[in-house]
Structures are given as structure tokens and as C-alpha cells.
Amino acid sequence: MVAHKHSNLIAVIGPGLLVAATGVGAGDLATASFAGSLLGASLVWAVVLGAFLKFVVTEGLARWQLATGETLLEGAVHRLSPIIGWLFLPYLLLWSFFVGSALMSACGVTLYAMAPIFEDPADGKVVFGMAASVAGLVLVLNGGYRLFEGVMRVCIGIMFITAIVTAALVWPGLMDGEQSLLVPRMPVFRGEGLAWTVALLGGVGGTLTVLCYGYWIREEGRSGAEYLRICRIDLGVGYLVTAIFGIAMVIIGSTVEIEGKGATLLVTLSDRLAQSLGPAGRWMFLIGAAGAVFSSLLGVWQAVPYLFADWWALMRRRAGRQGEIPPAETIDTASLPYRGYLVALAVLPMLGLFWSFQDIQKLYAIIGATFIPLLALALLFLNGRRAWVGEGFRNQPLTVIVLVAALAFFAWIAARTAMG
């Protein structure tokens, strides 16, 4: 375990920036661009709400781990029910396939827009997507946590600056009758307003990847109550970056009509931006997009195998011991469960590169959104017990209200969807 003296802001916000860089990218870039193009900037409120909900649940996750020494997965299995472990595995496998495919597709589309060397854009998406996956695999296998963290800092800096500058240059301002973009409104467009709202809420700031924050703070040596304030600052900055980037992408998408689908998406979007910003603006957008999607891919490749390795070790410890089971230490990234899952994650989702890019983006975001109410429910139980976390780490009334509101919102979404 690597311990650090957090003497400056950059050191403090390390894991939070990793959450931001991993959570934004394929989800925010593609989903927000599609939503903005189809529905305009009226869904900016969903980006802000999505980032705020992710902050609340990730702070609860950090609070649990700092109070108990257990990851949230360990806590759910130990304190609630072992069945959760067996239900988690198929969800993890399904999520990994669709998110892996979406990330490869996003990287492939972005790189093809920068170097359209194939006659068929779909071929460019497939080849570049596979190449990006292999590059991410090599970096994670050989670079270790510190190299991963350094690359992610560069990527998020590029994507953040270029997205804000591009959005500022193309945004026409508030339209007639609009007093604020932050007032919740459910747009109607061919019956897809609800689905795209859920997709934005699911795509902004990550879904299952919020669990990885617990493993990253372990890598940083954060354990114990004294690190709670640092984690809150860390996460606050990370999700502020997430929200600003998501808003910028919705605004950019709202200024152009994206007729292209699949591998032509970013070509169309960047060409439309070039009409108002010129060739330099086109390349500025594409470089930022490349930083966003590759940082998201790299973050998932590095972090999600933690989840499988943690699950594997947890199930083995439960099978081999009776009574109280101690929490695991930092996951060994050289272990077979971690590296085996990493290789599978980088290879098997390549099959999804042959599917529609837009469908993959929308499907993975909606699947990911289903994880948030489950996480909120777990945090209500785990952080609600004084005997488990202590009085100082229990859910405060405002936190309970937000978690219950998240559950109610997603229950309403499910009811609306079921009624057609």
C-alpha cells in the first residue's frame, strides 16, 4: 500500500480526478452529444443532477470504507447477504461487456474522425477501437498505478479545457422563453425524451465505476476517519469537473444537427463545428474528445478488474472460513483474477464493435443507470447502522433524503417505462 502526505490540492484530488476521467468520456461525450442534438440544451439539469447523485453515493461509499476498512462489496456481502455476491457477478459481467464495447466504439469513432484512412467508417471504428483497447491493456499491465494516474491527469486536462472552450465558442445563449437550463423539464421527441434523460443520468460520472473509488483510495493509503474530509474535497472537485464537462457536451450537441450514426457521428459533429470554428476548432474538439474517451477506457480497464478480484477473494474467503471474515488488503494487480479479467475485458467486448454505435451507447448508459438505485439502497442500510460505522459516520438526514429521492426517482422512471 502506498501512503502519501497530502500537502497540496493536486495530491488531495487524485482519486477524485480518476473518478471524473473514468466516468466522463464515452458516456458523456456520445450520450450527451446525441441527447443535445435530439433534444437541445433542455437536459442540462439532468447532467447536474446526475453528477450530484454520484457525489452523494460515492461519498457514502468512501465513508463506509473509512469507517470499517471494508469495500462496499465486502460490506454488502458480509453484513447484508451472501446472495448479493452471486447476484453481483452476472451484473458485473453484463455491464463489462456493454461498457467495454461502448468504450472501444467511442475510441474507434474518435480516432477515425482524426484519421479517416478507411473507405468505410465502420471499418475504421472497428480497427481503431481494437487498437485503443490493446493500448489500454498494455499500459495497465506494464505501467502500474502511478503511470495510470499520470496519464489520466493529462487526458482529463485536455478534455476539460477543450470541451469548455468549444462550448463557449458555439453556444448561442439562452433561447426565447428559457430563463434557466437548470429547471427540470422532460422534453418530448418521438417518445425518446425519457430514455435519453435516464441515459444522461446513467452516463454522467460513471455507474459501476464509482465502486472503484474505494480501491483507488486504498492505493493512496487513505484509511481511517481522518481522511473523510480529504475524500469529500476530492470527490467534490471530481464531480464538479464531471458536471461542467457534461454540460459542455450537451451544449455542443445542441448547436448542431447530428444526422450521422455509428462511425460517422464525430466526423459529422466535428465537420459542423468546423463551419463556425474553422479547422483549428475542429481539431481542438477532436483532441479533447480523444482525451475523454481514452481516459474513460483506460480507467475502466484499470479499475473494473479490482471488482472481480475483490469478488473472487471474497467468495474464496467465505468458502474457506467460518465466523467473522476480515476485510481484504489492497488488491494485488499482478494476481491471476485481476489480470485474467483485465485481458477478458480488453478482448471479448470487441464483438460489440460490429453493432450500432448509437445503440451501444444508449444501452450501456441505461444499464448503468439501474445500478445507482441499488447502490443508494445499500448505502441506506450499511451507513444507517451506528453499530457498523459509528455515530460520526452514520447517514445524516440530508443524505438520507437524497438517497431516498434517488430511489423514488428511479422507481418513477421504471413505472413510466413499464406503462409505455
C-alpha positions in Angstrom: 0.0 0.0 0.0 1.3 3.4 -0.9 0.9 6.2 1.7 1.2 9.9 0.9 1.3 13.1 2.8 -1.4 15.2 1.1 0.3 18.6 1.2 -1.2 20.2 -1.8 -4.5 20.2 -3.7 -3.2 18.1 -6.6 -2.4 15.3 -4.3 -5.7 15.5 -2.5 -7.8 15.3 -5.6 -6.0 12.4 -7.3 -8.7 9.6 -6.9 -11.5 12.2 -7.5 -10.0 13.1 -10.8 -9.7 9.4 -11.7 -13.4 9.1 -11.0 -14.1 12.1 -13.2 -11.8 10.9 -16.0 -13.3 7.4 -15.9 -16.9 8.5 -15.6 -16.8 11.0 -18.4 -15.7 10.1 -21.8 -17.8 7.6 -23.8 -20.9 8.2 -21.7 -20.8 12.0 -21.5 -19.3 12.6 -25.0 -21.6 10.3 -27.0 -24.7 10.3 -24.9 -24.7 14.0 -24.2 -23.9 14.8 -27.8 -26.8 12.6 -29.0 -29.2 14.0 -26.4 -28.2 17.6 -27.0 -28.6 17.2 -30.8 -32.0 15.5 -30.5 -33.5 17.4 -27.5 -31.5 20.7 -27.3 -29.9 22.1 -24.2 -33.0 21.4 -22.1 -31.4 18.4 -20.5 -28.6 20.3 -18.8 -30.4 19.8 -15.5 -30.1 16.0 -15.9 -26.3 16.3 -16.2 -26.1 18.4 -12.9 -28.5 16.1 -11.1 -26.6 13.0 -12.3 -23.3 14.4 -11.1 -24.8 15.4 -7.7 -26.3 11.9 -7.2 -23.0 10.3 -8.0 -21.2 12.6 -5.5 -23.6 11.6 -2.7 -23.3 7.9 -3.3 -19.6 7.9 -3.8 -19.1 9.9 -0.6 -21.3 7.3 1.2 -19.1 4.6 -0.3 -15.9 6.3 1.0 -17.5 6.9 4.4 -18.3 3.2 4.7 -14.8 2.1 3.8 -13.0 4.7 6.0 -15.2 3.7 9.0 -15.0 -0.1 8.6 -12.0 -0.9 6.4 -14.2 -2.9 4.1 -15.0 -2.1 0.5 -18.7 -1.7 -0.2 -18.8 -5.1 -1.9 -17.3 -6.7 1.2 -19.8 -4.9 3.4 -22.8 -5.8 1.3 -21.9 -9.5 1.3 -20.8 -9.7 5.0 -23.4 -7.5 6.6 -26.5 -7.9 4.3 -26.5 -11.2 2.5 -24.0 -13.6 0.7 -26.6 -13.8 -2.1 -25.6 -10.3 -3.1 -22.2 -11.6 -4.1 -23.8 -14.1 -6.5 -26.2 -11.5 -7.9 -23.4 -9.0 -8.4 -21.3 -11.3 -10.6 -23.7 -11.6 -13.6 -24.4 -7.9 -13.4 -20.6 -7.2 -13.5 -20.2 -9.5 -16.5 -23.1 -7.9 -18.4 -22.0 -4.4 -17.6 -18.4 -5.2 -18.5 -19.3 -6.4 -22.0 -21.6 -3.5 -22.9 -19.4 -0.8 -21.4 -16.3 -2.3 -22.9 -17.9 -2.3 -26.3 -19.1 1.3 -25.9 -15.7 2.5 -24.9 -14.0 0.7 -27.8 -16.6 2.1 -30.2 -16.2 5.6 -28.8 -12.4 5.4 -29.2 -12.7 4.0 -32.6 -15.1 6.7 -33.8 -12.9 9.4 -32.4 -9.7 8.1 -33.9 -11.4 7.6 -37.3 -12.6 11.2 -37.2 -9.0 12.3 -36.7 -7.5 9.9 -39.3 -10.2 8.8 -41.8 -7.9 6.4 -43.7 -10.6 3.7 -44.3 -13.2 3.9 -47.1 -15.9 2.5 -44.8 -16.2 4.4 -41.5 -17.5 1.3 -39.8 -14.2 -0.4 -40.6 -12.3 2.5 -39.1 -14.3 2.2 -35.9 -13.6 -1.5 -35.6 -9.8 -1.2 -36.3 -9.2 1.9 -34.2 -11.4 0.6 -31.4 -9.4 -2.7 -31.2 -6.1 -0.8 -31.3 -7.3 1.5 -28.4 -8.3 -1.5 -26.3 -4.9 -3.2 -26.8 -3.1 0.1 -26.0 -5.1 0.4 -22.8 -4.3 -3.2 -21.9 -0.6 -2.7 -22.4 -0.5 0.4 -20.3 -2.4 -1.2 -17.4 -0.3 -4.4 -17.5 3.0 -2.7 -17.6 2.6 0.8 -16.1 1.2 0.3 -12.6 -1.0 2.6 -10.7 1.3 5.7 -10.8 1.7 5.6 -14.6 -2.1 5.1 -14.9 -2.7 8.1 -12.6 -0.3 10.3 -14.6 -1.8 9.5 -18.0 -5.3 10.1 -16.6 -4.3 13.6 -15.3 -3.1 14.6 -18.8 -6.2 13.2 -20.5 -8.7 14.9 -18.2 -6.8 18.2 -18.5 -7.0 18.1 -22.3 -10.7 17.0 -22.4 -11.8 19.6 -19.8 -10.2 22.6 -21.4 -11.2 21.8 -25.0 -14.8 20.9 -24.1 -15.3 24.2 -22.2 -13.6 26.4 -24.9 -15.6 24.7 -27.7 -18.9 25.0 -25.9 -18.2 28.7 -25.1 -17.5 29.4 -28.8 -20.6 27.7 -30.2 -23.3 28.3 -27.6 -25.8 30.9 -28.8 -27.1 31.7 -25.3 -30.5 31.1 -23.8 -33.3 30.7 -26.3 -36.6 32.6 -26.2 -38.6 31.6 -23.2 -35.7 29.9 -21.4 -34.9 31.5 -18.1 -32.6 28.7 -16.9 -31.2 25.5 -18.2 -31.2 24.0 -14.7 -35.0 23.9 -14.3 -36.1 20.3 -14.7 -38.1 19.7 -17.9 -38.9 16.5 -19.7 -38.6 17.1 -23.4 -40.8 15.2 -25.8 -39.2 13.9 -29.0 -40.6 10.9 -30.8 -41.2 9.4 -27.3 -37.5 9.3 -26.6 -37.2 12.2 -24.0 -37.5 9.9 -21.0 -35.0 7.3 -22.3 -32.4 10.0 -23.1 -32.9 11.6 -19.7 -32.2 8.3 -18.0 -29.2 7.7 -20.3 -27.7 11.1 -19.2 -28.3 10.4 -15.6 -26.7 7.0 -16.0 -23.8 8.1 -18.2 -22.7 11.2 -16.2 -19.9 10.5 -13.8 -19.8 6.7 -14.1 -22.0 4.0 -12.7 -20.4 0.8 -11.5 -17.1 2.5 -11.7 -17.9 4.6 -8.6 -17.2 1.5 -6.6 -13.6 1.7 -7.9 -13.1 4.9 -5.8 -12.7 2.6 -2.8 -9.8 0.7 -4.4 -8.1 3.9 -5.6 -8.1 5.5 -2.1 -6.6 2.2 -0.8 -3.8 2.7 -3.3 -3.3 6.2 -1.9 -3.1 4.8 1.7 -6.3 6.5 2.9 -7.8 4.7 5.8 -9.5 5.9 9.0 -11.7 8.8 9.9 -9.1 11.5 9.4 -9.3 11.0 5.6 -13.0 11.7 5.3 -12.6 15.5 4.8 -9.9 14.9 2.2 -12.2 12.4 0.3 -15.1 14.9 0.3 -12.9 17.6 -1.2 -11.5 15.1 -3.6 -14.9 14.0 -4.8 -16.4 17.5 -4.8 -13.7 18.6 -7.3 -14.0 15.4 -9.4 -17.8 15.7 -9.8 -17.6 19.4 -10.4 -15.3 18.6 -13.4 -17.8 15.9 -14.4 -20.8 18.2 -14.4 -19.0 21.0 -16.3 -17.8 18.6 -19.0 -21.3 17.0 -19.3 -22.9 20.4 -19.7 -20.4 21.5 -22.3 -21.1 18.4 -24.4 -24.9 18.8 -24.2 -24.4 22.4 -25.3 -22.1 21.4 -28.2 -24.5 18.7 -29.3 -27.5 21.2 -29.1 -25.8 23.5 -31.6 -25.7 21.0 -34.5 -28.0 18.5 -36.1 -26.2 15.2 -36.0 -27.5 13.2 -38.9 -24.7 10.7 -38.9 -25.0 7.5 -36.9 -22.4 4.9 -35.9 -18.9 5.7 -37.0 -19.9 8.9 -38.8 -21.0 10.6 -35.6 -17.9 12.5 -34.6 -17.0 13.2 -38.2 -20.3 14.9 -38.7 -20.1 16.8 -35.4 -16.5 17.9 -35.9 -17.3 19.0 -39.5 -20.3 21.0 -38.3 -18.1 22.7 -35.7 -15.5 23.5 -38.3 -18.2 25.6 -40.2 -18.3 28.0 -37.2 -14.9 27.5 -35.6 -12.7 26.7 -38.6 -10.2 23.8 -39.0 -8.4 24.7 -35.7 -11.7 24.4 -33.8 -12.4 21.1 -35.4 -9.0 19.7 -34.3 -9.4 21.2 -30.9 -12.7 19.4 -30.4 -11.3 16.1 -31.7 -8.2 16.2 -29.5 -10.4 16.8 -26.4 -12.7 14.0 -27.5 -9.8 11.7 -27.8 -8.6 12.6 -24.3 -12.1 12.0 -23.0 -12.8 8.6 -24.5 -9.3 7.1 -24.0 -9.2 8.2 -20.3 -12.6 6.6 -19.8 -11.4 3.3 -21.4 -8.1 3.3 -19.5 -9.9 4.0 -16.2 -12.3 1.1 -16.7 -9.5 -1.3 -17.9 -7.5 -0.4 -14.7 -10.3 -0.3 -12.2 -13.0 -2.8 -13.0 -10.7 -5.8 -12.6 -10.4 -4.7 -9.0 -14.1 -5.5 -8.6 -13.7 -9.0 -10.0 -10.5 -9.7 -8.0 -12.3 -8.4 -4.8 -15.3 -10.6 -5.6 -13.1 -13.7 -6.2 -11.1 -13.2 -3.0 -14.3 -12.5 -1.0 -16.0 -15.7 -2.2 -12.9 -17.8 -1.5 -12.6 -16.4 2.0 -16.3 -17.1 2.7 -16.0 -20.7 1.4 -12.9 -21.4 3.5 -13.7 -19.8 6.8 -16.5 -19.6 9.3 -17.5 -16.7 11.5 -16.1 -13.2 11.2 -14.2 -12.7 7.9 -11.6 -9.9 7.9 -11.6 -7.3 5.1 -9.0 -7.8 2.3 -6.0 -5.6 1.9 -5.2 -3.8 -1.3 -5.9 -5.9 -4.4 -2.8 -7.4 -6.0 -2.8 -6.2 -9.5 -0.4 -8.9 -10.5 -2.8 -11.7 -9.4 -4.4 -14.0 -11.9 -8.0 -12.9 -11.1 -7.1 -9.2 -11.8 -5.0 -9.8 -14.9 -7.3 -12.5 -16.3 -10.4 -10.2 -16.0 -8.4 -7.4 -17.5 -7.5 -9.4 -20.6 -11.1 -10.7 -21.0 -12.4 -7.1 -20.6 -10.0 -5.8 -23.3 -10.8 -8.6 -25.8 -14.3 -10.1 -25.5 -16.3 -6.8 -25.9 -14.6 -6.4 -29.3 -17.6 -8.3 -30.6 -19.8 -5.2 -29.8 -17.7 -3.2 -32.3 -19.8 -4.7 -35.1 -23.1 -3.3 -33.6 -24.6 0.2 -34.0 -22.6 2.8 -32.1 -25.6 4.8 -31.1 -27.5 1.7 -29.8 -24.5 0.5 -27.8 -24.1 4.0 -26.2 -27.7 4.2 -25.2 -28.0 0.6 -24.0 -24.9 0.8 -21.8 -25.9 4.1 -20.2 -29.4 2.7 -19.3 -28.0 -0.5 -17.9 -25.5 1.5 -15.9 -28.3 3.8 -14.5 -30.0 0.8 -12.9 -27.0 0.4 -10.6 -27.5 3.8 -8.9 -30.7 2.9 -7.0 -29.2 -0.4 -5.9 -26.2 1.4 -4.6 -28.4 4.0 -2.9 -30.4 1.3 -1.2 -27.2 -0.5 0.0 -25.9 2.8 1.5 -29.1 3.5 3.3 -28.7 0.1 5.1 -25.0 0.0 5.6 -24.3 3.6 6.7 -27.5 3.7 8.7 -26.3 1.4 11.4 -24.5 3.0 14.3 -23.1 -0.3 15.4 -21.4 -0.8 12.0 -20.0 2.7 11.2 -20.2 4.6 14.4 -22.2 7.8 15.2 -19.9 10.1 13.3 -20.1 8.2 10.1 -23.8 7.5 10.0 -26.0 8.9 7.3 -27.1 12.4 8.1 -30.7 13.4 7.5 -29.9 15.3 4.3 -28.0 12.3 2.9 -31.0 10.1 3.7 -33.3 12.5 1.9 -31.1 12.5 -1.2 -30.7 8.7 -1.3 -34.5 8.2 -0.8 -35.2 10.7 -3.5 -32.9 8.9 -5.9 -34.7 5.6 -5.2 -38.1 7.3 -5.7 -37.0 9.0 -8.9 -35.7 5.7 -10.5 -38.9 3.9 -9.3 -40.9 6.6 -11.1 -38.8 6.1 -14.2 -39.4 2.3 -14.0 -43.1 2.8 -13.7 -43.2 5.3 -16.6 -41.3 2.8 -18.7 -43.5 -0.1 -17.8 -46.6 1.8 -18.7 -45.1 2.7 -22.1 
